[in-house]
Amino acid sequence: MNAIVIEQTQDESKLAFEVHQNAAIHRIRLARAKAASQAIDEAPKSHISVVFNFKSKPMSAPPNVLRLEIAFRMAGVEEKEEGKEDAPGKKPDGKKPETVVLVECAYEVDYVLREGFEITAEHVKAFKDGNAIFNAWPYFREYLQNNLQRMGLPALAAPFLRLQPKPKPRKREKPEHEAERSLPGQGRQ
């Protein structure tokens, strides 16, 4: 299984690192959770495709505390049988495939901020979308593995989570027909 990648610009990484240097995890609390699976009387007839999602948001907190809610989701759906000519992700009857296993949870994470550190909205956005997800990922991995085992399903190790620089956008070259264009009323003289 491939790694899940979180990409950040150099500026976002710098802001997130400033928070990282001036904060410490004080508390991690499982705020809500959901786990469901279809009854398994026999092995699935086709491969199960697994999709991971996550999101984070700031929450109100006491002074000098950054509180974030970090939610994770893993959904498994049966892939279509080989040899069938249906649209990808669709059953023969045209309906979306059913989710056969679902594990969701959200953690409330408190970061105590160093005295005197002035956190900005830009700091919070950069940190919640990168480092904070990275910090909570091991808790989700453990929750996922335990719940799958309790549902009688094979163990699944959630993929490695990687933070990496966002590629710089390439400069767009003007096509020849645009390069020679002039503004109306400003023809060549």
C-alpha positions as CSV (number, residue, x, y, z in Angstrom):
1,M,0.0,0.0,0.0
2,N,1.3,3.4,-0.9
3,A,1.9,6.3,1.5
4,I,-0.7,9.0,2.0
5,V,0.9,12.4,1.2
6,I,0.2,15.7,2.8
7,E,1.7,18.5,0.6
8,Q,2.4,22.0,1.9
9,T,4.1,25.0,0.4
10,Q,7.3,26.3,1.8
11,D,5.4,29.2,3.6
12,E,2.9,26.7,5.1
13,S,5.7,24.5,6.3
14,K,7.4,27.4,7.9
15,L,4.2,28.5,9.7
16,A,3.5,24.9,10.8
17,F,7.0,24.5,12.1
18,E,6.7,27.7,14.2
19,V,3.7,26.2,15.9
20,H,5.5,22.9,16.3
21,Q,8.4,24.7,18.0
22,N,6.1,26.6,20.4
23,A,3.5,24.0,21.3
24,A,3.2,20.6,23.1
25,I,0.4,18.0,23.0
26,H,-1.4,18.2,26.3
27,R,-4.4,16.0,25.6
28,I,-5.8,13.7,23.0
29,R,-9.4,12.6,23.4
30,L,-11.5,10.3,21.3
31,A,-14.5,12.6,20.6
32,R,-16.6,10.3,18.5
33,A,-16.3,7.1,16.6
34,K,-18.2,4.8,14.3
35,A,-17.4,1.3,13.1
36,A,-19.6,-0.9,10.8
37,S,-19.3,-3.9,8.6
38,Q,-21.6,-6.2,6.7
39,A,-22.3,-9.6,8.0
40,I,-19.6,-12.0,6.8
41,D,-20.9,-15.5,6.3
42,E,-18.2,-16.2,3.6
43,A,-15.2,-14.4,2.1
44,P,-16.0,-11.5,-0.2
45,K,-16.4,-12.6,-3.9
46,S,-14.3,-9.7,-5.1
47,H,-11.4,-7.5,-3.9
48,I,-12.2,-4.8,-1.3
49,S,-11.0,-1.3,-2.3
50,V,-10.0,0.9,0.7
51,V,-10.1,4.7,0.7
52,F,-8.8,6.9,3.5
53,N,-9.9,10.4,4.2
54,F,-9.1,13.0,6.9
55,K,-9.9,16.6,7.8
56,S,-9.2,18.9,10.7
57,K,-10.8,22.0,12.1
58,P,-10.0,24.4,15.0
59,M,-12.3,24.5,18.0
60,S,-12.9,26.9,20.8
61,A,-10.4,26.4,23.6
62,P,-9.1,28.0,26.9
63,P,-6.5,30.8,26.5
64,N,-3.0,29.6,25.5
65,V,-4.4,26.3,24.1
66,L,-4.9,25.4,20.4
67,R,-7.7,22.8,20.2
68,L,-8.2,20.9,17.0
69,E,-10.7,18.2,15.9
70,I,-9.0,15.7,13.6
71,A,-11.4,13.3,11.9
72,F,-10.4,10.1,10.0
73,R,-12.3,7.8,7.8
74,M,-11.6,4.4,6.2
75,A,-14.2,2.9,3.9
76,G,-14.0,-0.4,2.1
77,V,-16.1,-1.2,-0.9
78,E,-16.2,-4.4,-3.1
79,E,-14.6,-3.7,-6.5
80,K,-16.5,-4.8,-9.6
81,E,-15.9,-8.3,-10.9
82,E,-13.3,-8.6,-13.6
83,G,-14.7,-9.1,-17.1
84,K,-17.8,-7.0,-16.5
85,E,-18.2,-4.0,-18.7
86,D,-19.9,-1.7,-16.2
87,A,-18.7,1.8,-15.4
88,P,-16.0,2.0,-12.7
89,G,-17.3,2.0,-9.2
90,K,-20.8,1.0,-10.3
91,K,-22.7,-2.2,-9.8
92,P,-24.4,-4.0,-12.8
93,D,-27.7,-2.3,-11.9
94,G,-26.0,1.2,-12.1
95,K,-26.0,1.8,-8.3
96,K,-22.9,2.8,-6.3
97,P,-21.3,-0.2,-4.6
98,E,-22.2,-0.7,-1.0
99,T,-19.6,0.0,1.7
100,V,-18.7,-3.3,3.3
101,V,-16.6,-1.9,6.1
102,L,-16.4,1.6,7.6
103,V,-14.3,2.9,10.4
104,E,-14.5,6.6,11.4
105,C,-13.2,8.5,14.4
106,A,-12.5,12.0,15.5
107,Y,-9.9,13.1,18.0
108,E,-9.9,16.3,20.0
109,V,-6.3,17.3,20.4
110,D,-5.1,20.1,22.8
111,Y,-1.8,21.8,22.2
112,V,-0.5,24.0,25.0
113,L,1.2,27.1,23.5
114,R,4.5,28.5,24.8
115,E,3.9,31.7,26.9
116,G,4.3,34.7,24.6
117,F,3.8,32.9,21.3
118,E,1.3,34.8,19.2
119,I,-0.6,32.3,17.0
120,T,-2.3,33.6,13.9
121,A,-5.0,32.2,11.7
122,E,-2.4,31.4,9.1
123,H,-0.4,29.4,11.7
124,V,-3.5,27.5,12.7
125,K,-4.4,26.6,9.1
126,A,-0.9,25.4,8.2
127,F,-0.6,23.4,11.4
128,K,-4.0,21.8,11.3
129,D,-3.6,20.7,7.7
130,G,-0.2,19.1,8.2
131,N,1.5,18.5,11.5
132,A,-1.7,18.0,13.5
133,I,-2.9,15.2,11.2
134,F,0.5,13.7,11.3
135,N,0.5,13.8,15.1
136,A,-3.0,12.0,15.4
137,W,-2.4,9.5,12.6
138,P,-0.9,6.8,14.9
139,Y,-4.0,6.9,17.1
140,F,-6.2,6.4,14.1
141,R,-4.0,3.5,12.9
142,E,-4.4,1.7,16.2
143,Y,-8.1,2.4,16.4
144,L,-8.6,1.1,12.8
145,Q,-6.6,-2.1,13.4
146,N,-8.3,-2.9,16.7
147,N,-11.8,-2.4,15.3
148,L,-11.2,-4.4,12.1
149,Q,-10.0,-7.3,14.3
150,R,-13.0,-7.0,16.5
151,M,-15.3,-7.2,13.4
152,G,-13.6,-10.5,12.4
153,L,-11.8,-8.9,9.4
154,P,-8.2,-9.3,8.4
155,A,-5.8,-6.8,10.0
156,L,-5.1,-3.7,7.8
157,A,-2.2,-1.5,8.5
158,A,-3.1,2.0,7.5
159,P,-0.5,3.4,5.1
160,F,2.4,5.5,6.1
161,L,1.6,9.2,6.3
162,R,4.2,11.5,4.7
163,L,4.6,15.3,4.9
164,Q,6.3,16.7,1.8
165,P,6.8,20.0,0.0
166,K,4.1,21.0,-2.5
167,P,5.6,21.1,-6.0
168,K,6.0,24.7,-7.2
169,P,3.6,25.5,-10.1
170,R,5.3,25.6,-13.4
171,K,5.2,28.9,-15.2
172,R,2.7,28.8,-18.0
173,E,4.3,29.6,-21.4
174,K,2.2,31.7,-23.7
175,P,1.2,30.0,-26.9
176,E,2.5,31.7,-30.0
177,H,-0.9,33.1,-30.9
178,E,-1.1,34.8,-27.5
179,A,2.4,36.2,-27.6
180,E,1.8,38.3,-30.6
181,R,-1.7,39.6,-29.6
182,S,-2.1,43.3,-28.9
183,L,-4.9,45.1,-27.0
184,P,-7.7,46.6,-29.1
185,G,-6.9,50.1,-30.3
186,Q,-3.2,49.5,-29.6
187,G,-2.1,48.0,-32.8
188,R,1.6,48.0,-33.8
189,Q,3.0,51.2,-35.2
